[in-house]
Amino acid sequence: MISGGAFPERTTYKSGIFEVTGLGKWWPVTHPRIRADSDSLPEERTVAECEDGWVVRIGVSGMEKSSPHSHFSSRWPVVRVDREEEFTLSQLEDEIMMPLRALISIITHEPAECFNLKLQPVDGAYRPTFPVEVDPGLVSRGDNDSLGQVTFTPDQVDVKSFIGGWISMARQNIVPVVTAEPSDNIGFLQVQVVECVNAAEALHRNLHGEPDSFPFAEKVWNSLKGSQGLNRRERERVRSAVKFVERPLRERLEELAKGLGEEFCRWYFLNNTENWALVSSAVRNALSHGYKTSHGVEHDVSCLVGILRIMKSILALRLLVAAGLPTGSELVDLIQRDRAYLYLSGQSVADWHSLASKINSP
């Protein structure tokens, strides 16, 4: 729903301002103030320059009411977006609002939502305010936005660089980002596990790429050259299949986690990174492809819960690191104040060593 005039879908805009539920838990309201009804901004503000000419400013808006007997003051963080090249509502939602919503959701461990969006259309007319409102009144500003625990605070990172890096990275990893977000939607546990591990595999491919060579696949190819039972097209199919399995999912998950640093893996997994990757990959493959296994670990509910919780946490942290958070001992120092990660670091959610032994037993 759009108010402020009958604007067609093709309407383009030059700037906008919006809020995100939970942003107040991360962004302190002592930061420089932005007036939501003004184009003028103070010099002291956080400005992140992103791809495609987007400029994101985060500051604080507020209101004050006074009477002879009382004084009321309220402040809250807001996001302002400008772009020299005009943009559509869909572009704003996909390229800026979705990444920022996901960021706040991930670092507060709660679902987040963008709201109170106001836009300045490109129509040649000067306006001191933002006349177009999108879905006004559907989401209210939370009373407890200034309370709560977060994974890290803006003053612990180069926030300008981090926000720009996060927005760019999130656009390239939509499925992993959305999967890492906390959600109120409750689905089948098995489906959630498959989707989460698939997202981790996709993130690994995006961050680490594919190997330059496949030695075993080439060895198979050379050994098949003299085979009279297969023509060239069939031999190429065999080589492609071998390439696909030469780097198994287990190795991808292990490398994804180890990208957080050796010190982190030692602290978080208690030296069980390899077993966690083995169990997670075996369960995903069994559930996704319908494999019949002798160990039956894919039917262990506690194992599935453990895979889901740890995998979502690794997804979130690898995304944050890709955007600019440190790795290794610095990452441990940063996140061990977050009770969510501190609890999972004990690995009480699953006994990866025992589960791996069960899978490997004849």
N, C-alpha and C positions, 0 to 999 in steps of 0.2 A: 504494500500500500504506500502510495506517494502522495504527500500533501504539499501545498504551496503552488499549485498550478497544474494544468493538464499537460504534462510533459510526455511526449511519446518515447517509446523504447530507444529510439536512436539518439535521444538527447545526449549531448556530451557535456562534460564538466571540466573545470579548471582547478578546483580545490574542494576539500571536504573536511569535516571534523566529526569524530565519533568517540564513543567510550567502549570499554571492554569490561565485562564483569570480572572481578578479581584483580584488575590492574592495580587497584589501590593497595593490595597486599604486597605487591612487588615495588611499585613506584611511590616513593615517599612524597607526601603532599607539601613538603618543605621545598621542593624544587621550584624553579621560576614559574610564575603564573602566566597562563594564557587566558585571554578573554574569549569565551566561546562565541561571542557575538561581534567579534572584531577581526579585521584583517591585519591589524598591527600586532606584532609580537615583540617581546623584549629581546635584547641581544643575548642574554644568558638563557640558553635553552639547549636541549639535546636535539641535534639535527643529524639524521642519518640519510646519506645520499645513496640511493639504491639503483639497481639496473633500470634502464629504459627511462631515465630522467625523473624518477619518483623521488620526492623529498619528504621524509617523515619527521615530524616534530612532536615530541612528547613533553607536555608541561602540565600545569595545574590550573584548573578553573575553579570558580567558587562564587558564593553569594553571601551577602551580609544584610541583616535586618536589625534595625535599632529602634528603640522606643525610649521614652523617659525612664522606664523601669526595667528594661531588659535589652540584651544584645545577643543576636544569633549569628553564628558564622559557620559556614560549611565549605569544604574544599574537596576536590576530587581530581584525579588525573584524566587528561583527555589526549587524544591523538589527532593531530592535524596533518593532512596530506595535500601536497601541491605537486603539480606537474606542468612543465612548460608546454608539452604537447597535450592536447585535450584527451580525456579518457571517458569511457562509459562506466555505468554502474557495475556491470559484470566484471570489467577489468579491475576496478577498485576492489571488489569483493574477492576475486580470485588471486590477485597479485599482491595485495597488501593486507586486507582484513583477515583472510583465512590464515596466513602465516602468523600474524600477531595474536589472533585468537588462540591458535594452537600453542604458541609459545607460553602465553599466560596459563593456559590449561595445564601444560606439562610441568611448569615450575611451581604451580600452586597445588597440583594433584587434584584439581577439581575441574569439572566441565566449565568452559567459559563461553561467552556469547558477546558478539558486538551489538551495540544498540545506540540509540539516540544519534543516528547518522544524519548529518545535515550537509547539503551540497550547494556549491555555487556554479550555476550553469554557464556555459559559454554562449552568450546571446548578445554580446556587445553592450549590455547595460551595466552601469556601475551600481553595486549594492554594498552597503557596509555590513550586511549580515548574510547568513546562508538561508535563502528562502525555501529551499526544497528539503523536506523531511521525509525519511524513509521509515516506514513502520513505527510511527510515533506512539509512545505510551505502551508498547507491548512488553517491554522489559523495564523494570524499575532498578534504580541504583541501590545496591545492597548497603545496609547499615553497617555491616561488619567488614567492608572492603579493606579497611585499614588494619585489620587483624589477621593473624594466620601465619603459618610457616611456609617459607619458600626455599627452593633449592639453592639459590644464590641471590644476592642483591645487586642493584645496578652499580654500586660503588666498588664491587669486587671484580669488575671487568671493565674493559674499554667499551662502554655501552654504545657509543656511536658506531664503532666498527662492528660490534657484535650484532646490533639490530640489522644493519645492512647485510651482514653475512648470513644471518638467520633467514631473512626474507628471500635472499637469493637461493640459499640452500633448500628452503622449504618448497619453492616453486619446482625444483628439480626432483624432489622426493615426496610427492604428494601422498602416495599410499603409505610409506613408512611414517610420515608426519601424522596423518589422520589416525593411523593405527596406534601410535604412541599416546595419543590424547586420551585422558580419562573420559568415560562416557557413562551416562545413566542408562543406556540401552543394555538390557540383559539378553544375551543370546545363548545358544547351545555351547557348552564348554568346549566340545571337540572342534566345533567350527571356529571358535575364537582362537584356539591353539593353532590350527592350520593357517588361518589368516595372519596371525602374528608372526609365525615362523616364515611364512612366505614374504611378509613385509621385510623381515630381517635379511632374507636372501636377496631381495631386490635392493635394499640399502647397501649390502656388501658389493653387489655388482656396480652400483653407481659410485661408491666411494673408492673401491679397490680396482675396478675394471676386470678385464679378463687377461690371463697370461699370454705372453707373446708367442709361446711355443707349447706344444702338447707332445712331449717325447714319446709317451706310451702309444698315443694314437698314431704317430708317425711310424713307430715300430710295427704296429699292427698292419698299417698300410703297406709297408715294405714287405712284410711277410706274406701278404695276400696277393702281391703282384704276380707271383708265379702260380697262383691258384687258377686252375682251369674251370673250377666249378662256379666261379663268380665273374660276371662281366664288370667293366669299369664302374658303371653306375651303381651296381650293388656293393662294390668295394668302397665307393665313396659314402654310401649310406652307413656302412659299418664304421668307417673312420669318424663320421659325424656323431654316431652314437657313442663311440668310445670317448670322443672329445667332451661330450656332454657329461659323462660320468667320471672323467679323469680327475676333476676337481670336485669331490663330493660335498654335499651340504654340510656335513660335519666340519670339514676344514673351513668352509666359508663362515660358519657361525663362530668357530674358534678364533679365526682371524679378526672377525668383526669385534668380538669382545676384547681381544688383545690389543686392538687399536686404542683402547682406553689406557694402556700402559701396564707394564709388568707389576708395578707396585699396587696399582688398583686391583688387578686380577688376584694378586696374592691376598689383599685385604677383603675383597668382595666375595670371591669364590672359595677362599680357604684352600687354594691350590687344587681346585676341582674344575677348572675351566674346561679341560679336555673331556671329562666325564659328562659335564653339563651339555656340551655340544653334541656328544655322541647320543645321549638320551633324547635330546630335543629333536635331532635329525631323524632318529629311528622312529620316534612316535609320530612326527609329521608325515614321514613317508608311509607309515602303516595306515594312518587315518586318511591321508589324501589320496593314496593310490589303491587302497583296499587290500594291502598285503596281509596275508594270514601269518602271524608270528607264533613261535612256540613259547616266547616269554610272556606275552600278553600285557606288557607294560603300558601299551596304549589304552588299556581299560582301567588303569589305576587312577582314580579320580584325584588323589592327593598329588600324584606325579603331574597330571595335567594342570592342576592349579599352580604347582611350582613352576612348570615350564612357562605358563602364561605370565605369571607375575615377574619372573626374572627376565623373560624375553622382552616384555614391555619396558622394563627399566633399562635394559641394555639399548634398546631402540632409542629411548628418550635421551640417554647420556651420549650415545654416538652422534645423534643429531645435534645436541648442544655443543659437543666437542668440534664437530664439523663447522659450526658457526663461530667458534672462537674460544670456547672454554679450554683450560689446560688439561693435560693428561697426567698419568702417573700419580706421584705423591701429592702434587698440587691439586689434582682433582679430588683425591681423598680428603685433603684438608678442607676443600671447599664444600663437599657434600655430606661429610659425616655429621654436620649439624642438622641435617635433614632427617627427621625420624623415619621417614619412609624408606630411605636407602640404608639407614643405620640398622633397621630391623631386618631387611633383606640380606644385609652383609653377613649375618650369622648363618645363612643358608639352611634355616630351620624348616623351610617350606618343602624340602625334598632331600633325600639321601642319595646324591648323585653317584657316589662310589658304588653303593649297593645296587642301584638300578642299572648302572653300566655293567657290573659283574653279571647281573641276571640276563642282560641282553647278550653278552658275550659267551655265556655258558652254553656248551654243546647240547 
